[in-house]
Amino acid sequence: MNFGFWGLVDTRPGQGGAHHNRRVEEEVTRLGGHKSLYSDSFYSEEDFWALYNGTDYEDLKEAYDPRGRLLDLYAKCVRNR
């Protein structure tokens, strides 16, 4: 199943602007799902690669970009580089 939401939800004092987005990430992971990477993501690098097949990705990256000229998926999807 794929779902999305657009818009803003008010936050309480002390909650960061990404509070609700982070809660969605946590719940989707808890339910065994994967968040689509078209929107902002806030995963730690360790969690990201565990969820998105980091070992296989490293193998492909080494095969097709052995000199590391291109940014990796984490840099693009989470660090917004």
Backbone as CSV, one residue per row, in Angstrom:
resi,resn,N_x,N_y,N_z,CA_x,CA_y,CA_z,C_x,C_y,C_z
1,MET,0.846,-1.156,0.000,0.000,0.000,0.000,0.900,1.231,0.000
2,ASN,0.510,2.227,-0.709,1.259,3.477,-0.761,0.299,4.602,-0.404
3,PHE,0.721,5.482,0.468,-0.101,6.639,0.791,0.804,7.847,0.956
4,GLY,0.208,8.984,0.829,0.960,10.218,1.000,0.067,11.264,1.628
5,PHE,0.675,12.282,2.162,-0.093,13.393,2.695,0.662,14.673,2.392
6,TRP,-0.104,15.710,2.165,0.478,17.000,1.839,-0.182,18.036,2.725
7,GLY,0.565,18.996,3.110,0.044,20.049,3.956,0.859,20.172,5.225
8,LEU,0.400,20.991,6.109,1.112,21.248,7.350,0.242,20.870,8.544
9,VAL,0.884,20.386,9.568,0.217,20.079,10.827,0.876,20.943,11.882
10,ASP,0.078,21.599,12.667,0.632,22.449,13.725,1.457,21.606,14.689
11,THR,2.536,22.178,15.148,3.373,21.514,16.141,3.223,22.240,17.476
12,ARG,3.526,21.521,18.518,3.495,22.100,19.864,4.832,22.770,20.142
13,PRO,4.869,23.669,21.085,6.151,24.284,21.462,7.187,23.198,21.798
14,GLY,8.368,23.355,21.261,9.442,22.403,21.506,9.544,21.300,20.468
15,GLN,8.515,21.124,19.632,8.581,20.125,18.569,9.199,20.759,17.338
16,GLY,10.109,20.059,16.710,10.723,20.572,15.497,9.747,20.531,14.327
17,GLY,10.097,21.217,13.260,9.236,21.263,12.085,9.004,19.915,11.434
18,ALA,9.908,18.968,11.645,9.774,17.644,11.030,9.205,16.614,12.003
19,HIS,8.678,17.052,13.117,8.200,16.142,14.161,7.264,15.070,13.608
20,HIS,6.247,15.480,12.900,5.237,14.525,12.422,5.793,13.612,11.335
21,ASN,6.639,14.158,10.486,7.251,13.340,9.435,8.114,12.241,10.058
22,ARG,8.840,12.571,11.085,9.664,11.566,11.780,8.792,10.495,12.426
23,ARG,7.651,10.883,12.987,6.745,9.896,13.592,6.201,8.944,12.527
24,VAL,5.906,9.477,11.338,5.440,8.616,10.249,6.529,7.616,9.881
25,GLU,7.770,8.076,9.749,8.885,7.165,9.447,8.969,6.053,10.484
26,GLU,8.882,6.415,11.747,8.985,5.421,12.820,7.852,4.401,12.744
27,GLU,6.641,4.862,12.502,5.495,3.952,12.463,5.536,3.040,11.238
28,VAL,5.898,3.584,10.103,6.009,2.760,8.894,7.059,1.670,9.108
29,THR,8.182,2.027,9.701,9.228,1.042,9.995,8.721,0.006,10.990
30,ARG,8.035,0.451,12.033,7.502,-0.469,13.036,6.554,-1.489,12.410
31,LEU,5.799,-1.060,11.411,4.841,-1.940,10.740,5.481,-2.796,9.644
32,GLY,6.800,-2.654,9.471,7.508,-3.474,8.483,7.494,-2.896,7.083
33,GLY,7.146,-1.627,6.960,7.092,-0.989,5.649,8.328,-0.159,5.366
34,HIS,8.309,0.450,4.202,9.387,1.336,3.768,8.771,2.641,3.279
35,LYS,9.296,3.714,3.755,8.827,5.027,3.317,9.380,5.305,1.922
36,SER,8.528,5.829,1.042,9.004,6.264,-0.264,9.963,7.426,-0.073
37,LEU,10.921,7.538,-0.950,11.975,8.532,-0.762,11.773,9.778,-1.617
38,TYR,10.533,10.083,-1.941,10.269,11.285,-2.727,10.160,12.533,-1.858
39,SER,9.985,12.355,-0.562,9.844,13.502,0.331,11.029,13.543,1.300
40,ASP,11.008,14.495,2.196,12.086,14.589,3.179,12.166,13.315,4.005
41,SER,13.384,12.900,4.281,13.628,11.737,5.122,14.590,12.130,6.227
42,PHE,14.463,11.480,7.364,15.232,11.867,8.541,15.922,10.689,9.203
43,TYR,16.089,9.589,8.493,16.707,8.399,9.052,18.172,8.651,9.418
44,SER,18.631,7.952,10.447,20.072,7.926,10.685,20.679,7.134,9.527
45,GLU,21.954,7.301,9.289,22.592,6.580,8.184,22.510,5.064,8.394
46,GLU,22.707,4.636,9.618,22.628,3.200,9.921,21.228,2.644,9.645
47,ASP,20.201,3.349,10.101,18.826,2.895,9.859,18.483,2.910,8.374
48,PHE,18.920,3.957,7.686,18.636,4.072,6.252,19.164,2.866,5.487
49,TRP,20.435,2.542,5.687,21.025,1.441,4.928,20.459,0.091,5.339
50,ALA,20.048,-0.044,6.594,19.398,-1.290,7.017,18.054,-1.459,6.306
51,LEU,17.326,-0.367,6.139,16.012,-0.419,5.487,16.101,-0.522,3.970
52,TYR,17.100,0.112,3.383,17.167,0.222,1.925,18.333,-0.559,1.334
53,ASN,18.587,-1.740,1.885,19.480,-2.723,1.258,20.896,-2.203,1.029
54,GLY,21.489,-1.664,2.063,22.796,-1.033,1.955,23.898,-1.922,1.409
55,THR,23.900,-3.190,1.773,24.949,-4.095,1.298,24.891,-4.265,-0.209
56,ASP,23.708,-4.515,-0.731,23.569,-4.646,-2.188,23.868,-3.324,-2.891
57,TYR,23.437,-2.220,-2.275,23.706,-0.915,-2.859,25.211,-0.677,-2.967
58,GLU,25.958,-1.007,-1.912,27.419,-0.831,-1.941,28.043,-1.618,-3.081
59,ASP,27.580,-2.841,-3.288,28.104,-3.667,-4.380,27.843,-3.018,-5.734
60,LEU,26.634,-2.526,-5.934,26.292,-1.867,-7.204,27.076,-0.568,-7.380
61,LYS,27.188,0.182,-6.313,27.927,1.451,-6.379,29.381,1.201,-6.749
62,GLU,29.980,0.178,-6.176,31.369,-0.168,-6.484,31.505,-0.605,-7.942
63,ALA,30.531,-1.338,-8.434,30.588,-1.825,-9.818,30.403,-0.693,-10.836
64,TYR,29.486,0.237,-10.554,29.138,1.249,-11.553,29.686,2.645,-11.266
65,ASP,30.231,2.854,-10.084,30.839,4.139,-9.738,32.048,3.886,-8.838
66,PRO,33.033,3.136,-9.336,34.153,2.710,-8.486,34.992,3.867,-7.940
67,ARG,34.968,5.009,-8.585,35.755,6.149,-8.105,34.950,7.075,-7.194
68,GLY,33.690,6.725,-6.952,32.861,7.520,-6.052,32.578,8.917,-6.542
69,ARG,32.409,9.071,-7.837,32.163,10.400,-8.408,30.741,10.888,-8.133
70,LEU,29.823,9.969,-7.947,28.426,10.329,-7.715,28.087,10.214,-6.232
71,LEU,27.195,11.062,-5.768,26.732,10.968,-4.387,25.978,9.662,-4.196
72,ASP,25.971,9.166,-2.977,25.195,7.954,-2.722,23.742,8.316,-2.395
73,LEU,22.919,7.293,-2.298,21.492,7.477,-2.090,21.180,8.178,-0.767
74,TYR,21.931,7.884,0.264,21.708,8.539,1.557,21.964,10.042,1.448
75,ALA,23.038,10.411,0.807,23.363,11.833,0.634,22.245,12.555,-0.114
76,LYS,21.678,11.903,-1.090,20.624,12.526,-1.896,19.290,12.585,-1.147
77,CYS,18.929,11.484,-0.522,17.575,11.371,0.047,17.436,11.931,1.461
78,VAL,18.478,11.892,2.237,18.378,12.352,3.620,19.133,13.659,3.828
79,ARG,20.298,13.744,3.292,21.105,14.969,3.472,20.761,16.070,2.470
80,ASN,19.899,15.749,1.503,19.448,16.727,0.493,20.592,17.377,-0.259
81,ARG,21.585,16.560,-0.618,22.747,17.089,-1.344,22.609,16.876,-2.823
